């Protein structure tokens, strides 16, 4: 069993587990994106009301978070190819 290629059914099981893991990761990314959008909207309201100190750079960090989540999603799509 240590030499040679593993049986096809074992490889298929491994591939299915891998795909399920990627799918679960993407589910959590989507949920986290919705939470980030909710945070973004709330912060915009507070910023318009003048409740957020000017030294806090929350907009830049939020857009960076969106970019990172998009890049992880693109990476996951390429991993499934």
PDB file with SEQRES, HELIX, SHEET and CRYST1 records, atoms N, CA, C and O in Angstrom:
SEQRES   1 A   81  UNK UNK UNK UNK UNK UNK UNK UNK UNK UNK UNK UNK UNK          
SEQRES   2 A   81  UNK UNK UNK UNK UNK UNK UNK UNK UNK UNK UNK UNK UNK          
SEQRES   3 A   81  UNK UNK UNK UNK UNK UNK UNK UNK UNK UNK UNK UNK UNK          
SEQRES   4 A   81  UNK UNK UNK UNK UNK UNK UNK UNK UNK UNK UNK UNK UNK          
SEQRES   5 A   81  UNK UNK UNK UNK UNK UNK UNK UNK UNK UNK UNK UNK UNK          
SEQRES   6 A   81  UNK UNK UNK UNK UNK UNK UNK UNK UNK UNK UNK UNK UNK          
SEQRES   7 A   81  UNK UNK UNK                                                  
HELIX    1 AA1 UNK A    8  UNK A   48  1                                  41    
HELIX    2 AA2 UNK A   58  UNK A   80  1                                  23    
CRYST1    1.000    1.000    1.000  90.00  90.00  90.00 P 1           1          
ATOM      1  N   UNK A   1       0.810  -1.186   0.000  1.00  0.00           N  
ATOM      2  CA  UNK A   1       0.000   0.000   0.000  1.00  0.00           C  
ATOM      3  C   UNK A   1       0.859   1.259   0.000  1.00  0.00           C  
ATOM      4  O   UNK A   1       0.397   2.313  -0.435  1.00  0.00           O  
ATOM      5  N   UNK A   2       2.096   1.172   0.477  1.00  0.00           N  
ATOM      6  CA  UNK A   2       2.954   2.347   0.515  1.00  0.00           C  
ATOM      7  C   UNK A   2       3.516   2.703  -0.848  1.00  0.00           C  
ATOM      8  O   UNK A   2       3.900   3.850  -1.077  1.00  0.00           O  
ATOM      9  N   UNK A   3       3.569   1.760  -1.735  1.00  0.00           N  
ATOM     10  CA  UNK A   3       4.120   2.052  -3.058  1.00  0.00           C  
ATOM     11  C   UNK A   3       2.992   2.079  -4.081  1.00  0.00           C  
ATOM     12  O   UNK A   3       1.969   1.413  -3.923  1.00  0.00           O  
ATOM     13  N   UNK A   4       3.202   2.855  -5.122  1.00  0.00           N  
ATOM     14  CA  UNK A   4       2.210   2.923  -6.185  1.00  0.00           C  
ATOM     15  C   UNK A   4       1.128   3.949  -5.897  1.00  0.00           C  
ATOM     16  O   UNK A   4       1.154   4.653  -4.887  1.00  0.00           O  
ATOM     17  N   UNK A   5       0.185   4.009  -6.810  1.00  0.00           N  
ATOM     18  CA  UNK A   5      -0.917   4.961  -6.693  1.00  0.00           C  
ATOM     19  C   UNK A   5      -2.033   4.377  -5.832  1.00  0.00           C  
ATOM     20  O   UNK A   5      -2.265   3.168  -5.855  1.00  0.00           O  
ATOM     21  N   UNK A   6      -2.733   5.238  -5.065  1.00  0.00           N  
ATOM     22  CA  UNK A   6      -3.865   4.752  -4.275  1.00  0.00           C  
ATOM     23  C   UNK A   6      -5.023   4.375  -5.193  1.00  0.00           C  
ATOM     24  O   UNK A   6      -5.099   4.854  -6.324  1.00  0.00           O  
ATOM     25  N   UNK A   7      -5.916   3.528  -4.718  1.00  0.00           N  
ATOM     26  CA  UNK A   7      -7.073   3.146  -5.532  1.00  0.00           C  
ATOM     27  C   UNK A   7      -7.928   4.362  -5.899  1.00  0.00           C  
ATOM     28  O   UNK A   7      -7.926   5.371  -5.193  1.00  0.00           O  
ATOM     29  N   UNK A   8      -8.645   4.252  -6.995  1.00  0.00           N  
ATOM     30  CA  UNK A   8      -9.443   5.367  -7.513  1.00  0.00           C  
ATOM     31  C   UNK A   8     -10.530   5.790  -6.532  1.00  0.00           C  
ATOM     32  O   UNK A   8     -10.820   6.980  -6.407  1.00  0.00           O  
ATOM     33  N   UNK A   9     -11.135   4.831  -5.834  1.00  0.00           N  
ATOM     34  CA  UNK A   9     -12.201   5.205  -4.899  1.00  0.00           C  
ATOM     35  C   UNK A   9     -11.665   6.023  -3.722  1.00  0.00           C  
ATOM     36  O   UNK A   9     -12.350   6.922  -3.234  1.00  0.00           O  
ATOM     37  N   UNK A  10     -10.454   5.722  -3.265  1.00  0.00           N  
ATOM     38  CA  UNK A  10      -9.832   6.496  -2.187  1.00  0.00           C  
ATOM     39  C   UNK A  10      -9.519   7.908  -2.674  1.00  0.00           C  
ATOM     40  O   UNK A  10      -9.709   8.877  -1.938  1.00  0.00           O  
ATOM     41  N   UNK A  11      -9.049   8.022  -3.891  1.00  0.00           N  
ATOM     42  CA  UNK A  11      -8.756   9.348  -4.441  1.00  0.00           C  
ATOM     43  C   UNK A  11     -10.042  10.157  -4.592  1.00  0.00           C  
ATOM     44  O   UNK A  11     -10.042  11.365  -4.353  1.00  0.00           O  
ATOM     45  N   UNK A  12     -11.130   9.510  -4.982  1.00  0.00           N  
ATOM     46  CA  UNK A  12     -12.408  10.200  -5.135  1.00  0.00           C  
ATOM     47  C   UNK A  12     -12.926  10.680  -3.778  1.00  0.00           C  
ATOM     48  O   UNK A  12     -13.454  11.787  -3.677  1.00  0.00           O  
ATOM     49  N   UNK A  13     -12.783   9.869  -2.752  1.00  0.00           N  
ATOM     50  CA  UNK A  13     -13.192  10.274  -1.409  1.00  0.00           C  
ATOM     51  C   UNK A  13     -12.388  11.497  -0.959  1.00  0.00           C  
ATOM     52  O   UNK A  13     -12.945  12.456  -0.424  1.00  0.00           O  
ATOM     53  N   UNK A  14     -11.083  11.448  -1.181  1.00  0.00           N  
ATOM     54  CA  UNK A  14     -10.231  12.583  -0.823  1.00  0.00           C  
ATOM     55  C   UNK A  14     -10.634  13.852  -1.556  1.00  0.00           C  
ATOM     56  O   UNK A  14     -10.681  14.931  -0.965  1.00  0.00           O  
ATOM     57  N   UNK A  15     -10.926  13.721  -2.848  1.00  0.00           N  
ATOM     58  CA  UNK A  15     -11.339  14.883  -3.642  1.00  0.00           C  
ATOM     59  C   UNK A  15     -12.674  15.431  -3.144  1.00  0.00           C  
ATOM     60  O   UNK A  15     -12.857  16.647  -3.089  1.00  0.00           O  
ATOM     61  N   UNK A  16     -13.604  14.555  -2.784  1.00  0.00           N  
ATOM     62  CA  UNK A  16     -14.898  15.003  -2.270  1.00  0.00           C  
ATOM     63  C   UNK A  16     -14.757  15.726  -0.923  1.00  0.00           C  
ATOM     64  O   UNK A  16     -15.429  16.728  -0.679  1.00  0.00           O  
ATOM     65  N   UNK A  17     -13.885  15.216  -0.060  1.00  0.00           N  
ATOM     66  CA  UNK A  17     -13.643  15.871   1.228  1.00  0.00           C  
ATOM     67  C   UNK A  17     -13.026  17.259   0.985  1.00  0.00           C  
ATOM     68  O   UNK A  17     -13.394  18.231   1.644  1.00  0.00           O  
ATOM     69  N   UNK A  18     -12.099  17.338   0.047  1.00  0.00           N  
ATOM     70  CA  UNK A  18     -11.460  18.618  -0.292  1.00  0.00           C  
ATOM     71  C   UNK A  18     -12.497  19.619  -0.805  1.00  0.00           C  
ATOM     72  O   UNK A  18     -12.510  20.774  -0.381  1.00  0.00           O  
ATOM     73  N   UNK A  19     -13.359  19.178  -1.712  1.00  0.00           N  
ATOM     74  CA  UNK A  19     -14.394  20.059  -2.261  1.00  0.00           C  
ATOM     75  C   UNK A  19     -15.372  20.507  -1.178  1.00  0.00           C  
ATOM     76  O   UNK A  19     -15.803  21.660  -1.176  1.00  0.00           O  
ATOM     77  N   UNK A  20     -15.721  19.621  -0.271  1.00  0.00           N  
ATOM     78  CA  UNK A  20     -16.617  19.989   0.826  1.00  0.00           C  
ATOM     79  C   UNK A  20     -15.965  21.033   1.727  1.00  0.00           C  
ATOM     80  O   UNK A  20     -16.629  21.957   2.197  1.00  0.00           O  
ATOM     81  N   UNK A  21     -14.682  20.885   1.962  1.00  0.00           N  
ATOM     82  CA  UNK A  21     -13.957  21.860   2.781  1.00  0.00           C  
ATOM     83  C   UNK A  21     -13.921  23.228   2.124  1.00  0.00           C  
ATOM     84  O   UNK A  21     -14.118  24.245   2.788  1.00  0.00           O  
ATOM     85  N   UNK A  22     -13.671  23.257   0.834  1.00  0.00           N  
ATOM     86  CA  UNK A  22     -13.667  24.527   0.096  1.00  0.00           C  
ATOM     87  C   UNK A  22     -15.069  25.138   0.122  1.00  0.00           C  
ATOM     88  O   UNK A  22     -15.211  26.349   0.292  1.00  0.00           O  
ATOM     89  N   UNK A  23     -16.095  24.318  -0.043  1.00  0.00           N  
ATOM     90  CA  UNK A  23     -17.468  24.809  -0.006  1.00  0.00           C  
ATOM     91  C   UNK A  23     -17.821  25.383   1.354  1.00  0.00           C  
ATOM     92  O   UNK A  23     -18.462  26.431   1.437  1.00  0.00           O  
ATOM     93  N   UNK A  24     -17.412  24.714   2.414  1.00  0.00           N  
ATOM     94  CA  UNK A  24     -17.668  25.205   3.767  1.00  0.00           C  
ATOM     95  C   UNK A  24     -16.930  26.525   4.006  1.00  0.00           C  
ATOM     96  O   UNK A  24     -17.477  27.448   4.609  1.00  0.00           O  
ATOM     97  N   UNK A  25     -15.701  26.604   3.536  1.00  0.00           N  
ATOM     98  CA  UNK A  25     -14.944  27.849   3.667  1.00  0.00           C  
ATOM     99  C   UNK A  25     -15.661  28.985   2.937  1.00  0.00           C  
ATOM    100  O   UNK A  25     -15.755  30.095   3.460  1.00  0.00           O  
ATOM    101  N   UNK A  26     -16.157  28.716   1.754  1.00  0.00           N  
ATOM    102  CA  UNK A  26     -16.844  29.744   0.978  1.00  0.00           C  
ATOM    103  C   UNK A  26     -18.157  30.156   1.650  1.00  0.00           C  
ATOM    104  O   UNK A  26     -18.540  31.324   1.594  1.00  0.00           O  
ATOM    105  N   UNK A  27     -18.839  29.216   2.277  1.00  0.00           N  
ATOM    106  CA  UNK A  27     -20.055  29.551   3.027  1.00  0.00           C  
ATOM    107  C   UNK A  27     -19.743  30.551   4.137  1.00  0.00           C  
ATOM    108  O   UNK A  27     -20.460  31.537   4.308  1.00  0.00           O  
ATOM    109  N   UNK A  28     -18.671  30.297   4.890  1.00  0.00           N  
ATOM    110  CA  UNK A  28     -18.297  31.217   5.954  1.00  0.00           C  
ATOM    111  C   UNK A  28     -17.830  32.564   5.412  1.00  0.00           C  
ATOM    112  O   UNK A  28     -18.048  33.595   6.049  1.00  0.00           O  
ATOM    113  N   UNK A  29     -17.194  32.566   4.252  1.00  0.00           N  
ATOM    114  CA  UNK A  29     -16.787  33.828   3.631  1.00  0.00           C  
ATOM    115  C   UNK A  29     -18.014  34.647   3.254  1.00  0.00           C  
ATOM    116  O   UNK A  29     -18.034  35.861   3.459  1.00  0.00           O  
ATOM    117  N   UNK A  30     -19.035  33.998   2.705  1.00  0.00           N  
ATOM    118  CA  UNK A  30     -20.270  34.710   2.343  1.00  0.00           C  
ATOM    119  C   UNK A  30     -20.949  35.265   3.594  1.00  0.00           C  
ATOM    120  O   UNK A  30     -21.392  36.413   3.596  1.00  0.00           O  
ATOM    121  N   UNK A  31     -21.034  34.470   4.649  1.00  0.00           N  
ATOM    122  CA  UNK A  31     -21.631  34.951   5.896  1.00  0.00           C  
ATOM    123  C   UNK A  31     -20.847  36.129   6.463  1.00  0.00           C  
ATOM    124  O   UNK A  31     -21.436  37.113   6.912  1.00  0.00           O  
ATOM    125  N   UNK A  32     -19.528  36.030   6.442  1.00  0.00           N  
ATOM    126  CA  UNK A  32     -18.689  37.110   6.944  1.00  0.00           C  
ATOM    127  C   UNK A  32     -18.833  38.363   6.084  1.00  0.00           C  
ATOM    128  O   UNK A  32     -18.771  39.478   6.600  1.00  0.00           O  
ATOM    129  N   UNK A  33     -19.025  38.187   4.775  1.00  0.00           N  
ATOM    130  CA  UNK A  33     -19.234  39.334   3.895  1.00  0.00           C  
ATOM    131  C   UNK A  33     -20.529  40.053   4.256  1.00  0.00           C  
ATOM    132  O   UNK A  33     -20.562  41.283   4.291  1.00  0.00           O  
ATOM    133  N   UNK A  34     -21.594  39.304   4.523  1.00  0.00           N  
ATOM    134  CA  UNK A  34     -22.845  39.935   4.934  1.00  0.00           C  
ATOM    135  C   UNK A  34     -22.684  40.702   6.247  1.00  0.00           C  
ATOM    136  O   UNK A  34     -23.234  41.793   6.399  1.00  0.00           O  
ATOM    137  N   UNK A  35     -21.944  40.143   7.181  1.00  0.00           N  
ATOM    138  CA  UNK A  35     -21.686  40.853   8.435  1.00  0.00           C  
ATOM    139  C   UNK A  35     -20.872  42.122   8.196  1.00  0.00           C  
ATOM    140  O   UNK A  35     -21.110  43.147   8.834  1.00  0.00           O  
ATOM    141  N   UNK A  36     -19.919  42.050   7.283  1.00  0.00           N  
ATOM    142  CA  UNK A  36     -19.103  43.214   6.963  1.00  0.00           C  
ATOM    143  C   UNK A  36     -19.939  44.306   6.308  1.00  0.00           C  
ATOM    144  O   UNK A  36     -19.758  45.488   6.597  1.00  0.00           O  
ATOM    145  N   UNK A  37     -20.853  43.912   5.428  1.00  0.00           N  
ATOM    146  CA  UNK A  37     -21.744  44.887   4.797  1.00  0.00           C  
ATOM    147  C   UNK A  37     -22.614  45.560   5.851  1.00  0.00           C  
ATOM    148  O   UNK A  37     -22.823  46.773   5.811  1.00  0.00           O  
ATOM    149  N   UNK A  38     -23.110  44.783   6.776  1.00  0.00           N  
ATOM    150  CA  UNK A  38     -23.933  45.339   7.862  1.00  0.00           C  
ATOM    151  C   UNK A  38     -23.120  46.323   8.709  1.00  0.00           C  
ATOM    152  O   UNK A  38     -23.601  47.401   9.057  1.00  0.00           O  
ATOM    153  N   UNK A  39     -21.882  45.937   9.034  1.00  0.00           N  
ATOM    154  CA  UNK A  39     -20.984  46.824   9.773  1.00  0.00           C  
ATOM    155  C   UNK A  39     -20.735  48.109   8.988  1.00  0.00           C  
ATOM    156  O   UNK A  39     -20.765  49.203   9.550  1.00  0.00           O  
ATOM    157  N   UNK A  40     -20.489  47.970   7.693  1.00  0.00           N  
ATOM    158  CA  UNK A  40     -20.200  49.114   6.834  1.00  0.00           C  
ATOM    159  C   UNK A  40     -21.372  50.103   6.843  1.00  0.00           C  
ATOM    160  O   UNK A  40     -21.172  51.308   6.995  1.00  0.00           O  
ATOM    161  N   UNK A  41     -22.581  49.592   6.682  1.00  0.00           N  
ATOM    162  CA  UNK A  41     -23.760  50.463   6.690  1.00  0.00           C  
ATOM    163  C   UNK A  41     -23.912  51.181   8.025  1.00  0.00           C  
ATOM    164  O   UNK A  41     -24.189  52.379   8.065  1.00  0.00           O  
ATOM    165  N   UNK A  42     -23.731  50.450   9.108  1.00  0.00           N  
ATOM    166  CA  UNK A  42     -23.869  51.069  10.427  1.00  0.00           C  
ATOM    167  C   UNK A  42     -22.804  52.137  10.654  1.00  0.00           C  
ATOM    168  O   UNK A  42     -23.095  53.200  11.203  1.00  0.00           O  
ATOM    169  N   UNK A  43     -21.592  51.862  10.241  1.00  0.00           N  
ATOM    170  CA  UNK A  43     -20.525  52.846  10.411  1.00  0.00           C  
ATOM    171  C   UNK A  43     -20.763  54.084   9.552  1.00  0.00           C  
ATOM    172  O   UNK A  43     -20.458  55.201   9.972  1.00  0.00           O  
ATOM    173  N   UNK A  44     -21.305  53.891   8.354  1.00  0.00           N  
ATOM    174  CA  UNK A  44     -21.640  55.052   7.526  1.00  0.00           C  
ATOM    175  C   UNK A  44     -22.664  55.948   8.214  1.00  0.00           C  
ATOM    176  O   UNK A  44     -22.539  57.173   8.191  1.00  0.00           O  
ATOM    177  N   UNK A  45     -23.664  55.346   8.816  1.00  0.00           N  
ATOM    178  CA  UNK A  45     -24.671  56.121   9.544  1.00  0.00           C  
ATOM    179  C   UNK A  45     -24.054  56.875  10.719  1.00  0.00           C  
ATOM    180  O   UNK A  45     -24.348  58.050  10.937  1.00  0.00           O  
ATOM    181  N   UNK A  46     -23.206  56.196  11.463  1.00  0.00           N  
ATOM    182  CA  UNK A  46     -22.549  56.835  12.605  1.00  0.00           C  
ATOM    183  C   UNK A  46     -21.582  57.931  12.148  1.00  0.00           C  
ATOM    184  O   UNK A  46     -21.450  58.966  12.802  1.00  0.00           O  
ATOM    185  N   UNK A  47     -20.906  57.690  11.014  1.00  0.00           N  
ATOM    186  CA  UNK A  47     -19.980  58.690  10.487  1.00  0.00           C  
ATOM    187  C   UNK A  47     -20.728  59.949  10.057  1.00  0.00           C  
ATOM    188  O   UNK A  47     -20.274  61.065  10.314  1.00  0.00           O  
ATOM    189  N   UNK A  48     -21.870  59.768   9.404  1.00  0.00           N  
ATOM    190  CA  UNK A  48     -22.684  60.918   8.984  1.00  0.00           C  
ATOM    191  C   UNK A  48     -23.207  61.698  10.195  1.00  0.00           C  
ATOM    192  O   UNK A  48     -23.370  62.917  10.131  1.00  0.00           O  
ATOM    193  N   UNK A  49     -23.465  60.993  11.289  1.00  0.00           N  
ATOM    194  CA  UNK A  49     -23.951  61.647  12.506  1.00  0.00           C  
ATOM    195  C   UNK A  49     -22.818  62.279  13.304  1.00  0.00           C  
ATOM    196  O   UNK A  49     -23.064  62.965  14.297  1.00  0.00           O  
ATOM    197  N   UNK A  50     -21.575  62.051  12.876  1.00  0.00           N  
ATOM    198  CA  UNK A  50     -20.427  62.634  13.567  1.00  0.00           C  
ATOM    199  C   UNK A  50     -20.021  61.897  14.819  1.00  0.00           C  
ATOM    200  O   UNK A  50     -19.389  62.477  15.702  1.00  0.00           O  
ATOM    201  N   UNK A  51     -20.371  60.636  14.912  1.00  0.00           N  
ATOM    202  CA  UNK A  51     -20.067  59.850  16.113  1.00  0.00           C  
ATOM    203  C   UNK A  51     -18.753  59.082  16.027  1.00  0.00           C  
ATOM    204  O   UNK A  51     -18.331  58.468  17.007  1.00  0.00           O  
ATOM    205  N   UNK A  52     -18.100  59.111  14.858  1.00  0.00           N  
ATOM    206  CA  UNK A  52     -16.856  58.365  14.677  1.00  0.00           C  
ATOM    207  C   UNK A  52     -15.697  59.355  14.656  1.00  0.00           C  
ATOM    208  O   UNK A  52     -15.705  60.297  13.863  1.00  0.00           O  
ATOM    209  N   UNK A  53     -14.695  59.153  15.524  1.00  0.00           N  
ATOM    210  CA  UNK A  53     -13.534  60.055  15.506  1.00  0.00           C  
ATOM    211  C   UNK A  53     -12.815  60.016  14.144  1.00  0.00           C  
ATOM    212  O   UNK A  53     -12.727  58.966  13.506  1.00  0.00           O  
ATOM    213  N   UNK A  54     -12.316  61.156  13.723  1.00  0.00           N  
ATOM    214  CA  UNK A  54     -11.675  61.271  12.399  1.00  0.00           C  
ATOM    215  C   UNK A  54     -10.381  60.471  12.279  1.00  0.00           C  
ATOM    216  O   UNK A  54      -9.988  60.111  11.170  1.00  0.00           O  
ATOM    217  N   UNK A  55      -9.719  60.187  13.384  1.00  0.00           N  
ATOM    218  CA  UNK A  55      -8.443  59.476  13.293  1.00  0.00           C  
ATOM    219  C   UNK A  55      -8.625  57.973  13.028  1.00  0.00           C  
ATOM    220  O   UNK A  55      -7.648  57.280  12.742  1.00  0.00           O  
ATOM    221  N   UNK A  56      -9.828  57.476  13.117  1.00  0.00           N  
ATOM    222  CA  UNK A  56     -10.078  56.057  12.843  1.00  0.00           C  
ATOM    223  C   UNK A  56     -10.311  55.875  11.345  1.00  0.00           C  
ATOM    224  O   UNK A  56     -11.244  56.445  10.780  1.00  0.00           O  
ATOM    225  N   UNK A  57      -9.449  55.070  10.704  1.00  0.00           N  
ATOM    226  CA  UNK A  57      -9.509  54.850   9.251  1.00  0.00           C  
ATOM    227  C   UNK A  57     -10.332  53.599   8.928  1.00  0.00           C  
ATOM    228  O   UNK A  57      -9.813  52.660   8.324  1.00  0.00           O  
ATOM    229  N   UNK A  58     -11.578  53.580   9.315  1.00  0.00           N  
ATOM    230  CA  UNK A  58     -12.403  52.385   9.166  1.00  0.00           C  
ATOM    231  C   UNK A  58     -12.778  52.127   7.714  1.00  0.00           C  
ATOM    232  O   UNK A  58     -12.920  50.968   7.324  1.00  0.00           O  
ATOM    233  N   UNK A  59     -12.944  53.163   6.904  1.00  0.00           N  
ATOM    234  CA  UNK A  59     -13.348  52.954   5.510  1.00  0.00           C  
ATOM    235  C   UNK A  59     -12.277  52.200   4.736  1.00  0.00           C  
ATOM    236  O   UNK A  59     -12.588  51.254   4.014  1.00  0.00           O  
ATOM    237  N   UNK A  60     -11.035  52.604   4.878  1.00  0.00           N  
ATOM    238  CA  UNK A  60      -9.940  51.937   4.180  1.00  0.00           C  
ATOM    239  C   UNK A  60      -9.832  50.469   4.608  1.00  0.00           C  
ATOM    240  O   UNK A  60      -9.633  49.584   3.776  1.00  0.00           O  
ATOM    241  N   UNK A  61      -9.962  50.229   5.886  1.00  0.00           N  
ATOM    242  CA  UNK A  61      -9.876  48.851   6.381  1.00  0.00           C  
ATOM    243  C   UNK A  61     -11.043  47.997   5.899  1.00  0.00           C  
ATOM    244  O   UNK A  61     -10.871  46.817   5.594  1.00  0.00           O  
ATOM    245  N   UNK A  62     -12.226  48.594   5.831  1.00  0.00           N  
ATOM    246  CA  UNK A  62     -13.385  47.844   5.359  1.00  0.00           C  
ATOM    247  C   UNK A  62     -13.231  47.478   3.886  1.00  0.00           C  
ATOM    248  O   UNK A  62     -13.517  46.346   3.495  1.00  0.00           O  
ATOM    249  N   UNK A  63     -12.781  48.428   3.068  1.00  0.00           N  
ATOM    250  CA  UNK A  63     -12.582  48.120   1.642  1.00  0.00           C  
ATOM    251  C   UNK A  63     -11.455  47.112   1.437  1.00  0.00           C  
ATOM    252  O   UNK A  63     -11.506  46.296   0.517  1.00  0.00           O  
ATOM    253  N   UNK A  64     -10.440  47.169   2.293  1.00  0.00           N  
ATOM    254  CA  UNK A  64      -9.376  46.158   2.229  1.00  0.00           C  
ATOM    255  C   UNK A  64      -9.935  44.783   2.550  1.00  0.00           C  
ATOM    256  O   UNK A  64      -9.567  43.792   1.919  1.00  0.00           O  
ATOM    257  N   UNK A  65     -10.814  44.727   3.521  1.00  0.00           N  
ATOM    258  CA  UNK A  65     -11.453  43.458   3.881  1.00  0.00           C  
ATOM    259  C   UNK A  65     -12.271  42.908   2.720  1.00  0.00           C  
ATOM    260  O   UNK A  65     -12.215  41.711   2.438  1.00  0.00           O  
ATOM    261  N   UNK A  66     -13.034  43.774   2.037  1.00  0.00           N  
ATOM    262  CA  UNK A  66     -13.785  43.343   0.856  1.00  0.00           C  
ATOM    263  C   UNK A  66     -12.839  42.763  -0.204  1.00  0.00           C  
ATOM    264  O   UNK A  66     -13.123  41.720  -0.793  1.00  0.00           O  
ATOM    265  N   UNK A  67     -11.724  43.442  -0.439  1.00  0.00           N  
ATOM    266  CA  UNK A  67     -10.768  42.985  -1.453  1.00  0.00           C  
ATOM    267  C   UNK A  67     -10.180  41.623  -1.085  1.00  0.00           C  
ATOM    268  O   UNK A  67     -10.050  40.746  -1.939  1.00  0.00           O  
ATOM    269  N   UNK A  68      -9.829  41.453   0.176  1.00  0.00           N  
ATOM    270  CA  UNK A  68      -9.250  40.176   0.621  1.00  0.00           C  
ATOM    271  C   UNK A  68     -10.266  39.042   0.492  1.00  0.00           C  
ATOM    272  O   UNK A  68      -9.921  37.946   0.053  1.00  0.00           O  
ATOM    273  N   UNK A  69     -11.503  39.301   0.870  1.00  0.00           N  
ATOM    274  CA  UNK A  69     -12.544  38.274   0.736  1.00  0.00           C  
ATOM    275  C   UNK A  69     -12.769  37.907  -0.734  1.00  0.00           C  
ATOM    276  O   UNK A  69     -12.986  36.739  -1.055  1.00  0.00           O  
ATOM    277  N   UNK A  70     -12.720  38.888  -1.615  1.00  0.00           N  
ATOM    278  CA  UNK A  70     -12.868  38.612  -3.047  1.00  0.00           C  
ATOM    279  C   UNK A  70     -11.691  37.793  -3.562  1.00  0.00           C  
ATOM    280  O   UNK A  70     -11.883  36.868  -4.351  1.00  0.00           O  
ATOM    281  N   UNK A  71     -10.485  38.116  -3.131  1.00  0.00           N  
ATOM    282  CA  UNK A  71      -9.305  37.361  -3.578  1.00  0.00           C  
ATOM    283  C   UNK A  71      -9.332  35.926  -3.062  1.00  0.00           C  
ATOM    284  O   UNK A  71      -8.942  35.007  -3.783  1.00  0.00           O  
ATOM    285  N   UNK A  72      -9.779  35.721  -1.843  1.00  0.00           N  
ATOM    286  CA  UNK A  72      -9.892  34.357  -1.316  1.00  0.00           C  
ATOM    287  C   UNK A  72     -10.922  33.568  -2.119  1.00  0.00           C  
ATOM    288  O   UNK A  72     -10.722  32.386  -2.400  1.00  0.00           O  
ATOM    289  N   UNK A  73     -12.031  34.225  -2.488  1.00  0.00           N  
ATOM    290  CA  UNK A  73     -13.056  33.556  -3.286  1.00  0.00           C  
ATOM    291  C   UNK A  73     -12.509  33.164  -4.656  1.00  0.00           C  
ATOM    292  O   UNK A  73     -12.766  32.059  -5.133  1.00  0.00           O  
ATOM    293  N   UNK A  74     -11.760  34.060  -5.287  1.00  0.00           N  
ATOM    294  CA  UNK A  74     -11.161  33.745  -6.592  1.00  0.00           C  
ATOM    295  C   UNK A  74     -10.174  32.583  -6.448  1.00  0.00           C  
ATOM    296  O   UNK A  74     -10.132  31.690  -7.294  1.00  0.00           O  
ATOM    297  N   UNK A  75      -9.394  32.602  -5.387  1.00  0.00           N  
ATOM    298  CA  UNK A  75      -8.458  31.504  -5.142  1.00  0.00           C  
ATOM    299  C   UNK A  75      -9.189  30.178  -4.970  1.00  0.00           C  
ATOM    300  O   UNK A  75      -8.755  29.153  -5.496  1.00  0.00           O  
ATOM    301  N   UNK A  76     -10.301  30.196  -4.232  1.00  0.00           N  
ATOM    302  CA  UNK A  76     -11.091  28.973  -4.058  1.00  0.00           C  
ATOM    303  C   UNK A  76     -11.630  28.458  -5.381  1.00  0.00           C  
ATOM    304  O   UNK A  76     -11.643  27.250  -5.617  1.00  0.00           O  
ATOM    305  N   UNK A  77     -12.076  29.364  -6.249  1.00  0.00           N  
ATOM    306  CA  UNK A  77     -12.582  28.943  -7.562  1.00  0.00           C  
ATOM    307  C   UNK A  77     -11.490  28.284  -8.386  1.00  0.00           C  
ATOM    308  O   UNK A  77     -11.739  27.286  -9.062  1.00  0.00           O  
ATOM    309  N   UNK A  78     -10.276  28.836  -8.335  1.00  0.00           N  
ATOM    310  CA  UNK A  78      -9.187  28.221  -9.081  1.00  0.00           C  
ATOM    311  C   UNK A  78      -8.773  26.885  -8.476  1.00  0.00           C  
ATOM    312  O   UNK A  78      -8.353  25.981  -9.198  1.00  0.00           O  
ATOM    313  N   UNK A  79      -8.888  26.754  -7.159  1.00  0.00           N  
ATOM    314  CA  UNK A  79      -8.546  25.487  -6.507  1.00  0.00           C  
ATOM    315  C   UNK A  79      -9.505  24.370  -6.898  1.00  0.00           C  
ATOM    316  O   UNK A  79      -9.121  23.201  -6.930  1.00  0.00           O  
ATOM    317  N   UNK A  80     -10.757  24.729  -7.197  1.00  0.00           N  
ATOM    318  CA  UNK A  80     -11.733  23.720  -7.570  1.00  0.00           C  
ATOM    319  C   UNK A  80     -11.615  23.298  -9.029  1.00  0.00           C  
ATOM    320  O   UNK A  80     -12.202  22.295  -9.433  1.00  0.00           O  
ATOM    321  N   UNK A  81     -10.867  24.048  -9.816  1.00  0.00           N  
ATOM    322  CA  UNK A  81     -10.721  23.703 -11.221  1.00  0.00           C  
ATOM    323  C   UNK A  81      -9.959  22.450 -11.419  1.00  0.00           C  
ATOM    324  O   UNK A  81      -9.753  22.026 -12.556  1.00  0.00           O  
TER     325      UNK A  81                                                      
END                                                                             
